[in-house]
Amino acid sequence: MRNGGESTKTQPLRRSRRVCHPGVSLGIQGSLNSGIGGYKAFQGTVMTVGGLGLAPETGGASLPAVAGGAYLTTTGGGQAASGFSQLTRAFTGNGGPETPFEQRATIASGPLSGLLVLGSGFSMEDAERAANFESAFTAGTGLVNSSTLSELLSGAVDAALTGMGIANTGGCTKP
């Protein structure tokens, strides 16, 4: 003891809590899908109702807006549902494979090709692949869930966690 009775014994270093970043990345993807999908569904509903309401005054010229609105409502609803499923998996720590509900929602996010492929007798996986291709061009789940964006998000999360001193090196523990 020195300095008036204080111990010179060093305190053990506290280990920083390791964060599992796949759930963080999945949560970001879920948030993007939910937000973009919800916005698209809202805009699609506005277009559909507006197109139907204006049909008598325009002599039916507004009916293409109804078709476009119905497409946006379907794709947006599928994307939002897929996003909510991803958020649920992120918050529960189930970062594993997607759920059957999420797969069906993803197919709905690319309805022209996804439902066509499914209706032609192909598998759910084939329909999901076709829907992802379609939705990659409409800012849908095919774009948000693409491996390129997933790797970008994962890299950004890794960099942020490293910068905060809670890097995910050497494994991770559940919070």
VENRA-V425506 format. One record per residue. N is the residue number from 1. RES is the residue in one small letter. D_CENTER is the distance of its C-alpha to the mean C-alpha in whole Angstrom. Layout:
N/RES/D_CENTER
N/RES/D_CENTER
//
This chain:
1/m/58
2/r/58
3/n/58
4/g/59
5/g/58
6/e/54
7/s/53
8/t/52
9/k/50
10/t/47
11/q/43
12/p/41
13/l/38
14/r/35
15/r/32
16/s/29
17/r/26
18/r/24
19/v/20
20/c/18
21/h/15
22/p/13
23/g/12
24/v/11
25/s/9
26/l/7
27/g/7
28/i/7
29/q/3
30/g/3
31/s/6
32/l/5
33/n/4
34/s/6
35/g/9
36/i/9
37/g/9
38/g/12
39/y/14
40/k/14
41/a/15
42/f/18
43/q/19
44/g/19
45/t/21
46/v/23
47/m/24
48/t/25
49/v/27
50/g/29
51/g/30
52/l/31
53/g/33
54/l/35
55/a/36
56/p/39
57/e/40
58/t/38
59/g/40
60/g/37
61/a/36
62/s/33
63/l/31
64/p/29
65/a/27
66/v/27
67/a/26
68/g/23
69/g/22
70/a/22
71/y/19
72/l/17
73/t/17
74/t/16
75/t/13
76/g/12
77/g/13
78/g/11
79/q/8
80/a/8
81/a/9
82/s/7
83/g/4
84/f/8
85/s/8
86/q/6
87/l/7
88/t/11
89/r/11
90/a/10
91/f/13
92/t/15
93/g/15
94/n/14
95/g/12
96/g/14
97/p/14
98/e/11
99/t/13
100/p/15
101/f/14
102/e/10
103/q/12
104/r/14
105/a/11
106/t/10
107/i/14
108/a/14
109/s/12
110/g/14
111/p/17
112/l/20
113/s/20
114/g/18
115/l/20
116/l/23
117/v/23
118/l/22
119/g/25
120/s/27
121/g/27
122/f/25
123/s/23
124/m/19
125/e/18
126/d/20
127/a/18
128/e/15
129/r/16
130/a/18
131/a/15
132/n/12
133/f/16
134/e/16
135/s/13
136/a/13
137/f/16
138/t/14
139/a/11
140/g/9
141/t/7
142/g/10
143/l/10
144/v/6
145/n/6
146/s/10
147/s/12
148/t/14
149/l/11
150/s/10
151/e/14
152/l/14
153/l/11
154/s/13
155/g/17
156/a/16
157/v/15
158/d/18
159/a/20
160/a/20
161/l/21
162/t/24
163/g/25
164/m/25
165/g/27
166/i/24
167/a/23
168/n/22
169/t/25
170/g/27
171/g/24
172/c/23
173/t/23
174/k/21
175/p/22
//
